[in-house]
Amino acid sequence: MGKKSLSILMAIMVFFTFGFAPVQAITTSESVLAVTMKASQSLISMTEEREIEVTADLGYSADLSKLQWTFGGKPLDQWKQWDPAAKKYSGSPYITFSEPPAYIDGTTKIKAKLKFSLLYGTEDVSPRSLRTLYPALIGTYELAVTDPVKGQAAKVPLKLNVYDEYLKWDEIKPAIDKISKEAINGRYVSYQTLGSSFEGRPMHFMVLAKDKASVDQYLNQIAQQKLENPAELKKKIANGQLKNYKVPIWINNIHPDESPGVDAIVELYRIFATEKNKSFKTSDNQGREKETNINIDKALDNVIFLFNFTQNPDGRVYNTRQNANGFDLNRDNTYQTQIETQNLAKGLSKWLPVSLLDFHGFYDEFVIEPCTPPHNQNYEYDLLMDGMVEQAEQMGKAGIANTKYDSYLIPLKDWPNKFDDATPSYTSTYSMFHGAMGHTVEIPDLNAESYKALVNAGLGAAKYVSENKQELFRNQLDIYERGVLGRDDRATDKWFVNPEGEEIGRDRKGNKSFFPDYYVIPVDEKLQKNVLEAHKMADYLIRNGIKVSQSSKAVKAGKQTYPKGSYVIDMKQAKRGFVNAVLYDGEDLSDWEEMYAEVVNSFHDLRGFTRMEVRSANAFAKGLQPVKKVTAPKTEIKEKADSYVVKNSSNEAVKAVNKLLRMKAPVQQLTAAGKGYAAGDYVISRKELGLVKDSYYLDLKPYNKKGKTKALKQPKVFSSGSAASKYVLKELGFEFAQSESEADVIVDDSGLAAKALIQAGKPYIGIGSSSLNFAEKENLLPGFDYSTTTGSRASHEGLLWTDVSAGQMMTSGYAKKEKLYIATGSYIKAVPKDAAILAKVANHKDFFISGWWPKHEALQGQTIAFTKGNITLFANDITNKAHPQYSYRLLANSIYAAMK
C-alpha cells in the first residue's frame, strides 16, 4: 500500500469510528470582527486529564445559553471516549465543562473551564488495539465559541496529541534542526544519515561532540587501532600517551510505534546539545533519593553522543512495529535481509560504541537489560558484565526517581530465565558483538511518564559512562584483545550455565579452543555448492566490520587443500565472536523452559553455501590478501550452443526464469534426468540467455536436446500468508494474483486460504504450523495428521538433518541428505495414502543440530514435507524471516510443479 492510499484509508477509518474526520486549521465564514479567545495552555493530551481555562470576548453580551461551543468544528458533545466493546468513539463525553461559561464581573469577557478526560479511558495506550488508533486524531484543532444570532465567533488553536512530546515523522527533522541551531556555541553537531529506509526515507543520525577534533581523533586514530592493536592502545592510555580521547554512546530506537523511545532520543539530543548542566534525581545504594547532576561540558570531555532517532523511519510514518516490508527489524539485525539493518551494521562497524541503549516498550515492569541465561557462548560475557550491570542500575535509579514508577527490573539479577540473549538478532545483543554494553530498555506505558523514564535512564547511562570512561573502554579493548590474540579465556565459562544454574562453560567439543583458527569459504565450484552465496557471505562479513582475506595460492591444512581465491577469515581478530555466532553450527538449547526468539543463525546451512572450519594454527600465515570490496561473479558461457541447461542450483536460476516468463520468453523445464542435467533443471535458448546472463549468476551447460521437457508458463501466485512469504515470492520474481480465485497457485503460511477453492482443485502450498492446522481442521486430506508444539514467546525451532526424496521435480537441486529448518515446532505424523513424501527427519539420534525444541526426540524419522494431488505441505518453514534462503527452491519447485 502506498503512502497516499494509506493516509486516505486512515482518514476513512477515523470517519467511521469517530463519526467525523479531524478538522485542522479550520476556517469559517462567520463575522471577522475583532474578537479574542485565550486558553491557559495550548496542549491537550489523550493520556492525561487536563483542565483548560478559556476566556473569550465577543465584544458584547450574548446569551450564554445560546452560545455554541465546538472543537475542530464539531459540538463538544460529539467528542466521545473510545468504547472498546463497540469499537468506536461512542463512550462517555471526552470534553465537558468543569466550570460553565460565565461573564467576568459584568464585562463582556466570558470565562469557562473545559475538562479533557482520557480519550481511551486510560493513561496508557500501549495495547495494540489502542496504539493503532491515536495517530489519526493527532493535530491542531480550533476551540471556538459562536453566537448563532450574530454569527460572531472567538477561536483559539489547541494541539491534541497522544502526549505533549510526541513527534510525527515529518516533525522529527525540523525538531532536530531547531535543536542544532540552538546548540551551545562550540559544540560539534553533525547531521548525517545511516542510509535510507526501504521506501527511501532518511535514517536521521546526529553526532554530538565537544568539537570536530574529538570526532576526527576517534574515527581516524582510535576506532581502527582498537580493532587492530588493542594492546598498544591500552598501553597508550596507561602511560598517558593517549590524551583527551572520547568514547561513543549510541542511543537507538527500532520499534517506532513504541513511540516514547523516538521522542526521548530527541529530548536527550536537546539536553546534551543546548544545556550546560542537567540536574535529575537518582538514589544511593540504600535506595535513598538524591539529586545529581551532569556537567555536560565535562561529559563531552569523555563522550561522543550518537543519536539514531529511529532505525525504522517507515514504521514511524505508519505507526507500525514492522518496516514497510512487514519485517520486525529487531529480529533481523544478524540476518540483515532488510536495508535498515544493513545500514545499522555499517554504522555500528564504523563507530564501535562502548554503550548502546535501545529504547523499547511495553512491559508491566520497567525492564533494563542485561539478560538472563542462556547467553550466547560467543560473547566475552565476563567483560561485558563488568560495567553493564552497574550501568543498568544507574539507568533504573534515574528512571524511577523522576517518574511515578517505583521499581525497575534487571533480568539478569531479577529473573531466572525467559529473557535471554542467546540470539544476536536484537539491536542490543547484536551491538554486544561489536564490543558495546548493549541494553534493551522496556518501559511500561505509552504516555509521558514512560517518556520521562527513558529520558532519565539516558541521563543515568550518560553520567555512568562519562564518569567511568577509562574502565569501560579498557573492558572493550580487552574484548578485542582476546580476539586478536585468539585467546579462549576460561573466565567466561562461569556465565554459561544449564537451566539449573550449574556452570557448563563453552561447549568446546573436545577442542582446545571454542573458536576455530580459521573459517574458509571456498569459491571453487568443486568445493563450493553455491559460489554466489559464498561471495555474498564475504560481503556480509565486511559490512559487519570483519576482516576477510583471499588466498593467493592453494593451501593444504590437514587433509584438505583449499584452492587459490578462497575466502579466509582469520579468527585472530577483534570481533571473532560475531564471525563464530553466524558461522558455527550453533547450540542445542532444548533443555531450557523458554526462549525469547529464534536462536539458529547457521548462515552456511540456511543460506546454502560451503564453509569449512580449520583448526590448524598459522595454516594461512602466508599468502592472504585483504578484501575490501567483494566483486560478485558473473555468468560464464564456456561453450557455444543453441540452448543451455540452467542448473536448478540457486535462487538466481529461479529469478532468471521468472524474468524470462514475465517477458513472454520461452523456458523449458526438464522432467527427467539425463547426462549432465537433472529433473527440474531449466532449458533456455542462447537468445534468451542473453536477456538474463548479466543480471543473474547462472550455472550453465550446453543442452543436447535429448531430454524430456515441459514448457513453463508464468504462474500467478496468491500469498495468504506472512509478510516474509510475500517478500520471498517477490524476491524470486513471481507474479502476484489479486485474489485467490484468479491465482494459479495459493501459497499460505497463515492457514487463511479459501477452503472451497482448494477442494475444487486449486493448487495449494502450505508452509508451517498454521497451514498444517488448516489442512487438518478442514479435512483437506483424509489420513493426514500433524503435531505442533509452542513456547509462550517463540515457537520451537530446529536445524535438522533430513532425508530428501531427491530426483523429483519438487526436490530438484537438493541432495539426499540435507539440513533443513523448522521454526514453528511442527512435524507430520501421518501421511495420506498415495502421497509422495518429499522429506523426512533423518532416522538417527544425531539428527538435531541446533535450536530450541524440548523433547525433540519425537521428531526422529518423521515426515516434514509431502504432496498429494493439488496440495503440498511443508512443516519446514521455508520463508521464516527471509533467512532460510537455501530452502526457497523447494517453494519455487512446488509452484512450477503445480502448473499442469
BELUR-V773995 format. One record per backbone hydrogen bond with DSSP energy under -0.5 kcal/mol. CO is the residue of the C=O (numbers start at 0). NH is the residue of the N-H. If there is no record, write none. Layout:
BEGIN
CO	NH
CO	NH
END
This chain:
BEGIN
1	5
2	6
3	7
4	8
5	9
6	10
7	11
8	12
9	13
10	14
11	15
12	16
13	17
13	18
13	19
14	18
16	88
21	23
32	34
35	56
37	54
41	158
43	160
44	47
45	118
45	119
49	115
51	113
52	39
53	111
54	37
55	109
56	35
59	61
61	63
62	65
62	66
63	66
65	147
66	68
67	69
67	145
68	75
69	143
70	73
73	70
74	77
75	78
77	79
78	93
78	94
80	90
81	83
82	86
82	87
87	82
87	89
91	80
93	116
95	97
95	114
98	112
101	110
102	104
103	106
107	57
108	103
109	55
110	101
111	53
112	97
112	98
113	51
113	115
114	95
114	116
115	49
116	118
117	120
118	81
122	124
126	129
126	130
127	131
129	132
129	133
132	135
133	136
133	137
134	137
138	140
138	159
139	24
140	142
140	157
141	71
141	72
141	143
142	155
143	69
144	153
145	67
145	147
146	150
146	151
150	30
151	146
153	144
155	142
157	140
157	159
158	43
158	160
159	138
160	45
161	46
162	165
167	170
167	171
168	171
168	172
170	174
171	175
172	176
173	177
174	178
175	179
176	180
177	181
178	182
179	182
183	186
186	188
187	208
189	206
191	204
194	202
196	199
200	196
201	203
202	193
203	308
204	191
205	306
206	189
207	304
208	187
210	214
211	215
212	216
213	217
214	218
215	219
216	220
216	221
217	221
217	222
221	225
222	226
223	226
223	227
224	228
228	232
229	233
230	234
231	235
232	236
233	237
234	238
235	240
235	241
236	239
240	242
246	303
247	353
247	354
248	250
248	305
249	356
250	307
251	358
252	310
253	255
254	257
256	258
257	260
258	261
258	262
259	263
260	264
261	265
262	266
263	267
264	268
265	269
266	270
267	271
268	272
269	273
270	274
272	183
275	295
275	296
277	293
279	291
281	289
283	286
287	283
289	281
291	279
292	294
293	277
293	295
294	298
295	299
297	300
298	301
298	302
299	209
301	246
303	248
304	207
305	250
305	307
306	205
306	308
307	252
311	315
312	316
313	317
314	318
314	319
322	325
326	322
326	328
327	330
328	331
331	335
337	341
338	342
339	343
340	344
341	345
342	346
343	347
344	348
345	349
346	350
347	351
353	436
354	249
355	438
356	251
356	358
357	440
358	253
359	442
364	366
365	408
366	441
369	411
371	420
373	420
375	378
378	380
379	382
379	383
380	384
381	385
383	387
384	386
384	388
386	390
387	391
388	392
389	393
390	394
391	395
392	396
393	397
394	398
395	399
396	400
397	401
399	402
408	367
408	410
409	412
409	413
410	414
415	372
418	371
420	375
424	332
425	429
426	430
427	431
428	432
429	432
430	433
430	435
431	434
435	437
436	355
436	438
437	439
438	357
438	440
439	368
439	441
440	359
440	442
441	366
442	361
442	362
444	446
445	124
446	450
447	451
448	452
449	453
450	454
451	455
452	456
453	457
454	458
455	459
456	460
457	461
458	462
459	463
460	464
461	465
462	466
463	467
464	467
467	471
468	472
469	473
470	474
471	475
472	476
473	477
474	478
475	479
476	480
477	481
478	482
479	483
480	484
481	485
481	486
482	485
485	487
486	488
488	491
489	492
491	494
492	495
492	504
494	496
495	503
495	504
497	500
501	497
505	507
507	510
516	570
517	613
518	568
519	521
519	611
520	566
523	526
523	527
526	528
529	533
530	534
531	535
532	536
533	537
534	538
535	539
536	540
537	541
538	542
539	543
540	545
541	544
545	547
547	626
548	567
549	624
550	564
554	556
554	561
556	559
559	556
559	561
560	562
561	554
562	565
565	550
566	520
567	548
567	569
568	518
568	570
570	572
572	575
574	577
574	578
575	579
576	580
577	581
578	582
579	583
581	602
586	588
586	850
588	591
594	793
598	600
601	604
601	605
602	606
602	607
603	608
605	885
608	610
611	519
613	516
613	517
613	615
615	618
617	620
622	551
624	549
625	627
629	631
634	636
635	637
641	685
642	702
643	645
643	683
644	646
644	700
645	681
646	648
649	652
649	653
650	654
651	655
652	656
653	657
654	658
655	659
656	660
657	661
658	662
659	664
660	663
666	711
667	682
668	709
669	679
673	676
676	673
677	680
680	669
681	645
682	667
683	643
684	688
685	689
687	690
687	691
688	691
688	692
691	694
691	695
692	634
695	697
697	699
698	646
700	644
707	670
707	671
709	668
714	716
714	734
715	743
715	744
716	718
716	736
717	719
717	746
721	725
722	726
723	727
724	728
725	729
726	730
727	731
728	732
728	733
729	732
734	716
738	742
743	762
744	717
744	746
745	764
746	719
747	766
752	754
753	757
754	758
755	759
756	761
757	760
762	745
763	765
763	871
764	747
765	873
766	770
767	771
768	772
769	773
770	774
771	775
772	776
773	777
774	779
774	780
775	778
780	783
784	828
784	829
786	826
788	795
793	790
795	824
796	851
797	799
797	821
798	848
798	849
799	819
800	841
801	803
801	817
802	839
803	805
804	807
808	811
810	813
815	803
815	817
817	801
817	819
819	799
820	876
821	797
824	788
826	786
826	828
827	862
829	784
831	834
834	836
835	866
837	804
838	863
838	864
839	802
841	843
841	860
843	846
846	800
846	848
849	798
850	588
851	796
852	855
854	857
855	858
856	859
858	861
861	840
862	827
863	874
863	875
864	837
864	838
865	872
866	835
867	870
869	763
870	867
871	765
872	865
873	767
875	877
876	879
878	881
879	882
879	883
882	884
883	886
884	887
886	889
886	890
887	890
887	891
888	892
889	893
890	894
891	895
892	896
893	897
894	898
895	898
897	899
END
